[in-house]
Amino acid sequence: MRIRLPILSALIAVLLLVPAQAGAQFKSDAFSQDYSNGEEDNGEGKPLFSLGEYFRGLAHKDTLKIGTVIAGSSVFIGGAQIYNRDYWKLPIIYGGLGATVGLGFYYRKQYTTSLEAYNAAIELDPDAPYTVNDKAHLTSKLLFAGGALVYWGALMDGTIRFKDERDHSPGKATIYSILVPGLGQAYNGEYWKIPIYWGCLVGAYHYWNINKTNYEKYRRIYIAATEDPSYSGPFSAETAVYYRDVFREYRDYSVLAMAAFYLIQVIDANVFSYMRDFEVTDDLAVKIRPTVITPNTQWAAAPSAMGVSIGLRF
């Protein structure tokens, strides 16, 4: 795909500089069109997501877009498999979610029970031989992570198995990037963008981790300097609270950076998927010349005016 950036930049600049009101003067049918016919359905006012439309699609009475299928499946788990007629996958998905989430809560309860018993025993006797069930705590975290993986896998499977009439679906590219950063770029064949976005995301996470560690460090120092009378550290309370606030601010900026890079790669996958077949060749020509704009009807109230005519040939 070859794009002449100067030409495109000039077109964008012209579109931004021309007032919106002047656009009506270039419409040859501006005074002859009938706008009173309200029967025409142009899609305006249609909700982005409709439960009725979604369930009609699950009943295979209507054709859905991939965005509707995945959005509905994010709440009604397994909906994408029903729409794709992969019914045999439903027991696997619900069985996996039930086992991982159910056992996760079971081991979480064991951990909280042991923690409560430990705290009660320590209050009575600091040397009590009670311990916290850290193994149950770790097991619950792993099980919850497994449940999240099953949920993610159901959405990914629904996206992969979705049948689109087009050979290349912008909707799939967008969903891929939402589920896995960079996967939409791989779907578009733009593999060189993947290390860029992943580098930005990893870099933002790296700085978030550094700023978070420093924030917690100076927060502890500030607490010790204000609550411990025997504190004799190298930082005063004023210095500690200053650095605490600075690193907290940097930590928040790092979170915003991660969110921004993630959103940008989703938008990039969507936009360049639509532009995949767009090509501007050397045959493109632009002619800009002054002209007199005259209304083509006697009912026009505006007089003739000087303007600019833009001609495109491609």
Residue, then its C-alpha position, 0 to 999 in steps of 0.5 A: m500500500r502506497i500513500r502519498l502523505p503530502i496529498l493526504s495531509a493537504l486534504i485533511a487540512v482543507l477539510l478542517l479549514v472549510p466551515a461546515q456551513a459551506g458544505a451545503q452549497f456544494k450539494s446539488d440536491a440540497f434544495s430538491q430533496d424530500y426530507s419528510n419521508g420518515e419510513e426510511d431506516n438509516g440505522e439512527g437510534k438503533p442501540l449498540f446492543s440489544l438483548g432481543e437481537y442477541f437472543r434471536g441470534l442465539a436461536h439462529k433466527d437472526t445474523l449477528k455481528i462479531g461484536t454483538v456475539i462477544a459482548g453478549s458472551s462476556v455476560f452470558i458465558g457460552g453464548a458464542q459457542i451456541y451461536n457458532r453451533d459448538y454445543w459440545k464445548l458448553p460442558i467443558i466451559y461450565g465444568g471448568l468454571g465451576a471447578t476452578v471458581g468453586l474450589g477457589f472459594y473453598y481454599r479461600k475459606q480455609y485460608t481466611t479461617s486459619l488467618e482468623a484463628y491465628n490472629a485470635a491466638i496471637e492476641l491471647d498468647p504471642d508465642a502460640p504455635y498457630t500458623v496461617n495456611d499459606k498453601a491454601h491461599l496460594t491454591s485459591k489464587l491459582l484456581f481463580a486464575g484458572g477460572a479467568l483463563v477458562y473465561w478468556g478461552a471461551l471468548m477467544d474460541g468464540t472469536i476464532r470460530f465466528k464465521d464472517e462473510r468477509d475474508h478479513s474481518p475488522g471486528k475480529a481484528t478488534i476483538y483479537s487486540i482486546l483479548v491479546p495485545g498485538l494479536g490484532q496486528a498479527y491478524n492484519g499481517e503487521y507483525w512489525k508493530i507487535p514488539i513496539y506495542w509490547g515494548c510500550l506496555v512492558g515499559a509502562y508496567h516496569y515504571w509502574n512497578i518501580n514507582k509503586t515500590n518507592y511509594e510504599k517505601y516512603r509511605r512506610i517511612y512517613i508512618a514510622a516518622t510520625e507514629d514511632p517516637s524512637y524513629s531516627g531514619p535518614f528522612s524526615a516526615e516532611t521529606a518522606v511525605y513529599y516523595r510518597d506523593v511524588f511516586r504515587e503520582y508517577r505510579d498513577y501516570s504509569v497506569l494511565a500509560m498502560a491503559a493508553f497503549y492498550l487502547i491505541q493498539v486496539i484502535d490501530a488494529n481496527v483502523f488498519s483492518y478497514m484500510r487493509d485493501f485501501e490503496v492510493t496509487d500514482d494516478l491520484a491527482v488533485k486540482i484546486r482552483p477558484t470558482v464562483i458558487t451559484p445556487n442552482t435553484q431560484w428558492a435559494a436565499a444565499p447569493s453567489a459567492m467566491g469559493v474554491s473548487i477541489g477536483l479529485r481523479f483516482 
